[in-house]
Amino acid sequence: MQMAILKNMLVKLYKNFGIDWNTDIYKLKAEDFPTFKDLYNLILEEFKESQNEVLLQISILLLDIATGSDSFIWNGYTTVEDNSNFICFDTNGLQGTSDSVKRTQYFNILTYCWEKICKNRNEKIMLICDESYLMIDEKVPQSLVYLRNMMKRVRKYEGSLAVISHSVVDFLSDNIKQYGQALLDIPTYKILMGTDGQNLKETTKLYDLTEAEQDLLLAKKRGHALFMAGAKRLHINFTVPEYKLEYMGKSGGR
């Protein structure tokens, strides 16, 4: 009942701002949209008129994000500008937040990314998820589910998805394996760097590595990797020229 009434309130709120189902939202600026405080105030006004207890319950649930301690996160206009060919989201600060904040923020970010991918089917676009283990949380599986679904569909939009992480084990926990393993199986190109221990065992099992391929990963030589392109497997050696190292700055270690 709360969700049904909340949806009705949202429709009314957007209508108050001149936005309905037929509005071309791509022509609007961020400031043309309502905020959570606008929604909170509307619900309070409706409650005063109708004395509907469900409206009061919803207003209490919205209080924190509309005017309370979490309002600095949610109650405002987006500051994301997509007028660049390269956009970077730093999500490291999300790791110390509550599960509800992580669920919502990752959903927001990935939804935004998917909208950019779908916007133009003729434009080649790539979403790169570096340090993707940060998105893997058994308590917050939404981001992993979204990535799995995205990886299955992205090629239809001239898009591609790159997932970068330290260990395949992170993706193969029993509670998330049905989503995580797809991110390891589906990619056309796979680059496996040096590893050992349980991670090597899981990698060997997952990709049916030969003994020579296992030895390559176990050696853990810097710059050396096993490259898998479809059915082909190659030993490759990355040599990064100095001018490219300068692009990376000083914050990435040695």
C-alpha positions as a Markdown table, in Angstrom:
| # | Residue | x | y | z |
|---|---|---|---|---|
| 1 | Met | 0.0 | 0.0 | 0.0 |
| 2 | Gln | 2.9 | 2.4 | 0.8 |
| 3 | Met | 4.5 | 1.8 | -2.5 |
| 4 | Ala | 1.3 | 2.2 | -4.4 |
| 5 | Ile | 0.5 | 5.5 | -2.7 |
| 6 | Leu | 4.1 | 6.7 | -3.1 |
| 7 | Lys | 3.9 | 6.1 | -6.9 |
| 8 | Asn | 0.8 | 8.2 | -7.1 |
| 9 | Met | 2.5 | 11.0 | -5.1 |
| 10 | Leu | 5.4 | 10.8 | -7.5 |
| 11 | Val | 3.1 | 11.2 | -10.5 |
| 12 | Lys | 1.4 | 14.2 | -8.9 |
| 13 | Leu | 4.8 | 15.7 | -7.9 |
| 14 | Tyr | 6.2 | 15.5 | -11.4 |
| 15 | Lys | 3.0 | 16.9 | -12.8 |
| 16 | Asn | 3.4 | 19.9 | -10.5 |
| 17 | Phe | 6.8 | 20.5 | -12.1 |
| 18 | Gly | 5.3 | 20.2 | -15.6 |
| 19 | Ile | 6.6 | 16.7 | -16.3 |
| 20 | Asp | 4.4 | 13.9 | -17.4 |
| 21 | Trp | 4.8 | 10.6 | -19.3 |
| 22 | Asn | 5.1 | 12.4 | -22.7 |
| 23 | Thr | 7.8 | 14.9 | -21.6 |
| 24 | Asp | 11.2 | 14.7 | -23.4 |
| 25 | Ile | 13.3 | 14.7 | -20.3 |
| 26 | Tyr | 16.5 | 15.0 | -22.3 |
| 27 | Lys | 15.6 | 18.7 | -23.0 |
| 28 | Leu | 15.4 | 19.5 | -19.3 |
| 29 | Lys | 18.1 | 20.7 | -16.9 |
| 30 | Ala | 18.8 | 19.1 | -13.6 |
| 31 | Glu | 17.2 | 22.0 | -11.8 |
| 32 | Asp | 13.9 | 21.4 | -13.7 |
| 33 | Phe | 13.3 | 18.2 | -11.7 |
| 34 | Pro | 11.9 | 17.9 | -8.1 |
| 35 | Thr | 13.9 | 16.9 | -5.1 |
| 36 | Phe | 13.2 | 14.7 | -2.2 |
| 37 | Lys | 12.3 | 17.7 | -0.1 |
| 38 | Asp | 9.6 | 18.6 | -2.7 |
| 39 | Leu | 8.2 | 15.1 | -2.4 |
| 40 | Tyr | 8.3 | 15.2 | 1.4 |
| 41 | Asn | 6.5 | 18.5 | 1.5 |
| 42 | Leu | 3.8 | 17.3 | -1.0 |
| 43 | Ile | 3.1 | 14.2 | 1.1 |
| 44 | Leu | 2.8 | 16.3 | 4.2 |
| 45 | Glu | 0.3 | 18.5 | 2.4 |
| 46 | Glu | -1.7 | 15.5 | 1.2 |
| 47 | Phe | -1.7 | 14.1 | 4.7 |
| 48 | Lys | -3.1 | 17.3 | 6.2 |
| 49 | Glu | -6.0 | 17.2 | 3.8 |
| 50 | Ser | -6.8 | 13.5 | 3.9 |
| 51 | Gln | -5.5 | 12.4 | 7.3 |
| 52 | Asn | -4.4 | 9.1 | 5.5 |
| 53 | Glu | -2.1 | 7.3 | 8.0 |
| 54 | Val | -0.1 | 5.7 | 5.2 |
| 55 | Leu | 0.9 | 9.1 | 4.0 |
| 56 | Leu | 2.2 | 9.9 | 7.5 |
| 57 | Gln | 4.2 | 6.6 | 7.5 |
| 58 | Ile | 5.7 | 7.5 | 4.1 |
| 59 | Ser | 6.7 | 11.0 | 5.3 |
| 60 | Ile | 8.4 | 9.5 | 8.3 |
| 61 | Leu | 10.4 | 7.1 | 6.0 |
| 62 | Leu | 11.4 | 10.0 | 3.8 |
| 63 | Leu | 12.3 | 12.4 | 6.5 |
| 64 | Asp | 16.0 | 11.4 | 6.8 |
| 65 | Ile | 16.8 | 11.7 | 3.1 |
| 66 | Ala | 14.7 | 14.8 | 2.6 |
| 67 | Thr | 15.7 | 17.0 | 5.5 |
| 68 | Gly | 17.7 | 14.8 | 7.9 |
| 69 | Ser | 21.2 | 13.5 | 8.2 |
| 70 | Asp | 21.3 | 11.8 | 4.8 |
| 71 | Ser | 19.8 | 14.7 | 2.9 |
| 72 | Phe | 23.3 | 15.9 | 1.8 |
| 73 | Ile | 23.5 | 12.7 | -0.3 |
| 74 | Trp | 20.0 | 12.5 | -1.7 |
| 75 | Asn | 18.3 | 15.9 | -1.5 |
| 76 | Gly | 19.8 | 17.9 | -4.4 |
| 77 | Tyr | 20.4 | 18.1 | -8.1 |
| 78 | Thr | 22.8 | 15.9 | -9.9 |
| 79 | Thr | 26.3 | 17.3 | -10.3 |
| 80 | Val | 27.3 | 14.8 | -13.0 |
| 81 | Glu | 28.2 | 16.4 | -16.3 |
| 82 | Asp | 28.4 | 14.1 | -19.3 |
| 83 | Asn | 29.9 | 16.5 | -21.8 |
| 84 | Ser | 33.1 | 14.5 | -22.0 |
| 85 | Asn | 34.2 | 11.4 | -23.9 |
| 86 | Phe | 35.7 | 10.1 | -20.7 |
| 87 | Ile | 33.8 | 10.0 | -17.4 |
| 88 | Cys | 35.2 | 8.5 | -14.1 |
| 89 | Phe | 33.1 | 7.6 | -11.0 |
| 90 | Asp | 35.1 | 7.0 | -7.8 |
| 91 | Thr | 33.0 | 4.7 | -5.7 |
| 92 | Asn | 35.6 | 3.9 | -3.0 |
| 93 | Gly | 33.9 | 6.1 | -0.5 |
| 94 | Leu | 30.7 | 4.0 | -0.8 |
| 95 | Gln | 32.3 | 1.1 | 0.9 |
| 96 | Gly | 32.0 | 2.5 | 4.4 |
| 97 | Thr | 28.3 | 3.4 | 4.0 |
| 98 | Ser | 25.2 | 1.5 | 5.0 |
| 99 | Asp | 23.9 | -1.3 | 2.8 |
| 100 | Ser | 20.8 | 0.7 | 1.8 |
| 101 | Val | 23.1 | 3.6 | 0.6 |
| 102 | Lys | 25.3 | 1.3 | -1.4 |
| 103 | Arg | 22.4 | -0.5 | -3.0 |
| 104 | Thr | 20.8 | 2.8 | -4.1 |
| 105 | Gln | 24.0 | 4.6 | -5.2 |
| 106 | Tyr | 25.3 | 1.6 | -7.2 |
| 107 | Phe | 21.9 | 1.3 | -8.8 |
| 108 | Asn | 21.9 | 5.0 | -9.7 |
| 109 | Ile | 25.4 | 4.9 | -11.2 |
| 110 | Leu | 24.9 | 1.7 | -13.2 |
| 111 | Thr | 21.5 | 2.9 | -14.4 |
| 112 | Tyr | 23.2 | 6.1 | -15.6 |
| 113 | Cys | 25.9 | 4.1 | -17.4 |
| 114 | Trp | 23.3 | 1.8 | -19.0 |
| 115 | Glu | 21.3 | 4.8 | -20.2 |
| 116 | Lys | 24.5 | 6.2 | -21.8 |
| 117 | Ile | 25.2 | 2.9 | -23.5 |
| 118 | Cys | 21.6 | 2.7 | -24.9 |
| 119 | Lys | 21.3 | 6.3 | -26.0 |
| 120 | Asn | 23.0 | 5.8 | -29.4 |
| 121 | Arg | 23.2 | 2.3 | -30.9 |
| 122 | Asn | 25.7 | 3.4 | -33.5 |
| 123 | Glu | 28.2 | 4.9 | -31.1 |
| 124 | Lys | 30.9 | 2.6 | -29.7 |
| 125 | Ile | 31.1 | 2.9 | -25.9 |
| 126 | Met | 32.9 | 1.0 | -23.2 |
| 127 | Leu | 32.1 | 0.7 | -19.5 |
| 128 | Ile | 35.2 | -0.2 | -17.5 |
| 129 | Cys | 34.7 | -1.5 | -13.9 |
| 130 | Asp | 38.2 | -1.3 | -12.3 |
| 131 | Glu | 38.7 | -2.8 | -8.8 |
| 132 | Ser | 35.3 | -4.5 | -9.4 |
| 133 | Tyr | 35.7 | -6.6 | -6.2 |
| 134 | Leu | 34.5 | -3.5 | -4.4 |
| 135 | Met | 31.1 | -4.0 | -6.0 |
| 136 | Ile | 30.9 | -7.6 | -4.8 |
| 137 | Asp | 28.9 | -7.9 | -1.6 |
| 138 | Glu | 26.7 | -10.8 | -0.7 |
| 139 | Lys | 24.5 | -8.4 | 1.3 |
| 140 | Val | 24.2 | -6.0 | -1.6 |
| 141 | Pro | 24.1 | -8.2 | -4.8 |
| 142 | Gln | 22.2 | -5.6 | -6.9 |
| 143 | Ser | 25.3 | -4.2 | -8.5 |
| 144 | Leu | 26.6 | -7.7 | -9.5 |
| 145 | Val | 23.2 | -8.6 | -10.9 |
| 146 | Tyr | 23.1 | -5.4 | -12.9 |
| 147 | Leu | 26.5 | -6.0 | -14.4 |
| 148 | Arg | 25.6 | -9.6 | -15.3 |
| 149 | Asn | 22.5 | -8.5 | -17.1 |
| 150 | Met | 24.4 | -5.7 | -18.8 |
| 151 | Met | 27.2 | -8.0 | -20.0 |
| 152 | Lys | 24.5 | -10.2 | -21.7 |
| 153 | Arg | 23.0 | -7.3 | -23.6 |
| 154 | Val | 25.7 | -4.7 | -24.1 |
| 155 | Arg | 26.9 | -6.0 | -27.5 |
| 156 | Lys | 23.5 | -5.2 | -29.0 |
| 157 | Tyr | 24.2 | -1.5 | -28.4 |
| 158 | Glu | 27.7 | -1.3 | -29.9 |
| 159 | Gly | 28.9 | -1.3 | -26.3 |
| 160 | Ser | 31.4 | -3.3 | -24.3 |
| 161 | Leu | 32.0 | -4.1 | -20.7 |
| 162 | Ala | 35.4 | -4.6 | -19.1 |
| 163 | Val | 35.6 | -6.1 | -15.6 |
| 164 | Ile | 39.0 | -5.8 | -13.7 |
| 165 | Ser | 39.7 | -7.5 | -10.4 |
| 166 | His | 42.4 | -9.2 | -8.4 |
| 167 | Ser | 40.9 | -12.7 | -8.0 |
| 168 | Val | 38.3 | -14.9 | -9.6 |
| 169 | Val | 37.5 | -16.3 | -6.1 |
| 170 | Asp | 35.8 | -13.0 | -5.3 |
| 171 | Phe | 33.1 | -13.8 | -8.0 |
| 172 | Leu | 32.5 | -17.4 | -7.1 |
| 173 | Ser | 31.1 | -17.4 | -3.5 |
| 174 | Asp | 28.1 | -19.7 | -3.3 |
| 175 | Asn | 25.7 | -16.8 | -2.7 |
| 176 | Ile | 26.7 | -14.8 | -5.7 |
| 177 | Lys | 28.2 | -17.4 | -8.1 |
| 178 | Gln | 25.1 | -17.4 | -10.4 |
| 179 | Tyr | 25.8 | -13.8 | -11.2 |
| 180 | Gly | 29.6 | -13.6 | -10.7 |
| 181 | Gln | 30.6 | -16.5 | -12.9 |
| 182 | Ala | 28.8 | -15.0 | -15.9 |
| 183 | Leu | 31.2 | -12.0 | -15.7 |
| 184 | Leu | 34.1 | -14.5 | -16.0 |
| 185 | Asp | 32.6 | -16.8 | -18.6 |
| 186 | Ile | 31.0 | -14.4 | -21.1 |
| 187 | Pro | 33.8 | -12.0 | -22.1 |
| 188 | Thr | 35.3 | -12.6 | -25.5 |
| 189 | Tyr | 38.7 | -11.5 | -24.3 |
| 190 | Lys | 40.3 | -12.5 | -21.0 |
| 191 | Ile | 43.6 | -11.5 | -19.6 |
| 192 | Leu | 44.9 | -13.6 | -16.7 |
| 193 | Met | 47.9 | -12.2 | -14.7 |
| 194 | Gly | 50.1 | -14.2 | -12.3 |
| 195 | Thr | 48.4 | -15.9 | -9.4 |
| 196 | Asp | 48.7 | -18.8 | -7.0 |
| 197 | Gly | 47.0 | -20.7 | -4.2 |
| 198 | Gln | 43.2 | -21.0 | -4.1 |
| 199 | Asn | 42.8 | -18.4 | -6.8 |
| 200 | Leu | 45.0 | -20.5 | -9.2 |
| 201 | Lys | 42.9 | -23.6 | -8.4 |
| 202 | Glu | 39.6 | -21.8 | -9.1 |
| 203 | Thr | 41.0 | -20.3 | -12.3 |
| 204 | Thr | 42.3 | -23.6 | -13.5 |
| 205 | Lys | 38.9 | -25.2 | -12.8 |
| 206 | Leu | 37.0 | -22.4 | -14.4 |
| 207 | Tyr | 39.0 | -22.1 | -17.6 |
| 208 | Asp | 40.3 | -25.7 | -17.8 |
| 209 | Leu | 44.0 | -24.5 | -17.9 |
| 210 | Thr | 46.8 | -26.8 | -19.1 |
| 211 | Glu | 49.8 | -27.5 | -17.0 |
| 212 | Ala | 51.9 | -25.0 | -19.0 |
| 213 | Glu | 49.3 | -22.3 | -18.6 |
| 214 | Gln | 49.2 | -22.9 | -14.8 |
| 215 | Asp | 53.0 | -22.7 | -14.7 |
| 216 | Leu | 52.8 | -19.3 | -16.6 |
| 217 | Leu | 50.4 | -17.9 | -14.0 |
| 218 | Leu | 52.3 | -19.4 | -11.1 |
| 219 | Ala | 55.6 | -17.8 | -12.2 |
| 220 | Lys | 53.9 | -14.3 | -11.7 |
| 221 | Lys | 56.4 | -12.5 | -13.9 |
| 222 | Arg | 55.6 | -8.8 | -14.2 |
| 223 | Gly | 54.0 | -7.9 | -17.5 |
| 224 | His | 53.4 | -11.6 | -18.5 |
| 225 | Ala | 49.9 | -12.9 | -18.9 |
| 226 | Leu | 47.7 | -15.6 | -20.4 |
| 227 | Phe | 45.5 | -14.0 | -23.1 |
| 228 | Met | 42.3 | -15.8 | -24.1 |
| 229 | Ala | 40.6 | -14.7 | -27.3 |
| 230 | Gly | 37.7 | -17.0 | -28.0 |
| 231 | Ala | 39.2 | -20.5 | -28.4 |
| 232 | Lys | 42.8 | -19.2 | -28.8 |
| 233 | Arg | 45.2 | -18.9 | -25.9 |
| 234 | Leu | 48.4 | -17.0 | -26.0 |
| 235 | His | 51.3 | -16.1 | -23.7 |
| 236 | Ile | 51.7 | -12.3 | -24.0 |
| 237 | Asn | 54.1 | -9.8 | -22.5 |
| 238 | Phe | 53.1 | -6.2 | -21.9 |
| 239 | Thr | 55.7 | -3.6 | -22.4 |
| 240 | Val | 54.6 | -0.2 | -21.3 |
| 241 | Pro | 56.6 | 2.7 | -22.8 |
| 242 | Glu | 57.6 | 5.6 | -20.6 |
| 243 | Tyr | 55.2 | 8.1 | -22.1 |
| 244 | Lys | 52.3 | 5.9 | -21.2 |
| 245 | Leu | 53.5 | 5.5 | -17.7 |
| 246 | Glu | 53.4 | 9.3 | -17.3 |
| 247 | Tyr | 49.7 | 9.2 | -18.2 |
| 248 | Met | 49.1 | 7.0 | -15.1 |
| 249 | Gly | 50.5 | 9.6 | -12.6 |
| 250 | Lys | 52.1 | 8.6 | -9.2 |
| 251 | Ser | 49.1 | 7.3 | -7.3 |
| 252 | Gly | 49.0 | 3.8 | -8.8 |
| 253 | Gly | 52.1 | 2.4 | -7.0 |
| 254 | Arg | 55.2 | 1.2 | -8.8 |
